[in-house]
C-alpha cells in the first residue's frame, strides 16, 4: 500500500518538483490546484500527510490547517518562506506538526516526511524498494539484502548506494554523490569518495555482487 | 558668577535708565537747594528697595535659567512643562517651541510610517523571491550536470544576497526578534556548510571540519548569518586549497582559509561599512557590507569577531562566542 500525500502549494515549480520526488520514493502525491476547494480535494484523496504552504490564494495555510483539524488528525507539515519565529509558532499552534523553511533541500523534506509517517502510522514500511540484480536496499536500517543475507553498510556507503539506485540506469556524477554525502554532514573530498566507493565495491563483491557499480571514467558511477 | 555677569549684561538698559533717573533726581534736588537729609534719606530707602528687588529678580531668573537648562537635555517629545510666562517674549518663544514640537512629532510619525511601509514591502519581497528560488533549487536537484551545478552555485549566491537584505533591514530595528538560548554550535555551522556544498565540490576546495562539540548561548539565525558571510568570503578568496573550521580556546570559532589573504593596511578596516579594500576593489561584487553587518551582529549578540591574515597564505576569522557583554533579559 502506498502512502498518500496531499500537496497544497500554489507555486507550480515547487509543487511539481515535490510531486516528482515523492513519486520516486513510492509515495502517491496529489497537488491541489483549485484553492477554493482544498477541503473537497482533501476529503476525496484522504491523504496520510499534508504539505501546506502558508501564503496561498484566497485563504492562507493557517485557515486550511484549521479546517483540516476540524475533521482529521492527519499530520500536517508547513512549508513556507516566511520563516520568522512568529510564523513558526503560529503554524504549530494552529495544529501543524512541523515546519520547513523555503528554500529547502529535497533530502530534508523527504527525511521529515518519512519521519512523520513513521511516527504517525505503524502499518508496513514507509520505505520504497530499490532493487537491482536481486539486491534490495533497505532504507529503514542501512542494509542491503541479497540471497537472504544482509550486508551491513556504513552511513556513507549507504548514501552512495541509495543515490545510485534511486537513479538506476543513469550515470550519477561524482559531484552529485559528494553533494548527497554533504547533505548528511560527511564533508568529504574527491579522494575520500574514491576510497568509499572502492570499499563499497569490495563489500558487494564479497557478497557475490561483482561489478554492481560501473565506473564511467571522468563522469561518475552507474548502477543498472 | 558667570550667570551674574550675564544678568548684568542683559539688564544693562534697565540699570542704565535707573542711574540716569537717580542722577537726574539728585541734580534737580541740588539745583533747588533742598536740605541734604531730605534728599539722602528717601534716596537711601530708594536704593535699598532697588537692591532688594534686584536680589529677588536675580534669584528668580536663576531658577528659570536652571529649569530651562534642564529642559535642554530632554528630547522634544518630553518637553511639556515650560516655566511660567512672564513677558511677551516668553509667550512668543513658547508658541514657537510648541509649533516646532508638533511639526517634529508629525515628521517623526510620517517617517515611522514610511519606514514601516518599507519594511513591510521588503519583507514581502524577500518572501516573494524565496519562492522562485526554492522552486529553482528543487528542480536543479533533479539535474546532474556541470551546468546545473554552476547555476545552483549562482542561485545560492542570490539566496545569500537576499538574506543580506533582510539582515540589513532588521538589524537594530525594534521589531527584530532575538531568540537567545543554548544551541549546539555543530548544528548551526553544519547547516551553513551544507549551503555551500555545491561550491566546495565544484571548485574542489577541501573542507576540514573538526567537530566542535560546543554549546553556545546565542541567536541561531543571526549567528548563522555571520558564519555564512565569513564562509562565503573564505570561498570567494580561495582559489584552491583548504578551508578549515575548528574550535580554539576560549570558546572561539575559527574559520581558516588558504586564500589570497588581506593586505596589512586593509586589515584594521575590513569591518567598516563600505570598506572593500584591495581584494574587494579588484572584485567588483564586493559591497563592503557583509563583514560590517557581521561585526554589528556580533556586537548585538555579545560575541566578538577578529581577523588575522598574511597576504598570499590565508586568512583566519575568529568568532569569540562568550557572552561577555550580554545581559540576559
Interface residues (C-beta under 8 A of the other chain):
Chain A: X11 X12 X13 X14 X17 X18 X20 X21 X55 X81 X82 X84 X85 X86 X102 X103 X104 X105 X106 X167 X170 X172 X173 X175 X176 X178 X179 X182 X183 X185 X187 X189 X190
Chain B: X126 X127 X128 X130 X131 X132 X133 X134 X135 X136 X137 X138 X139 X141 X142 X144 X145 X149 X159 X177 X179 X190 X193 X194 X197 X198 X200 X201 X202 X204 X206 X207 X209
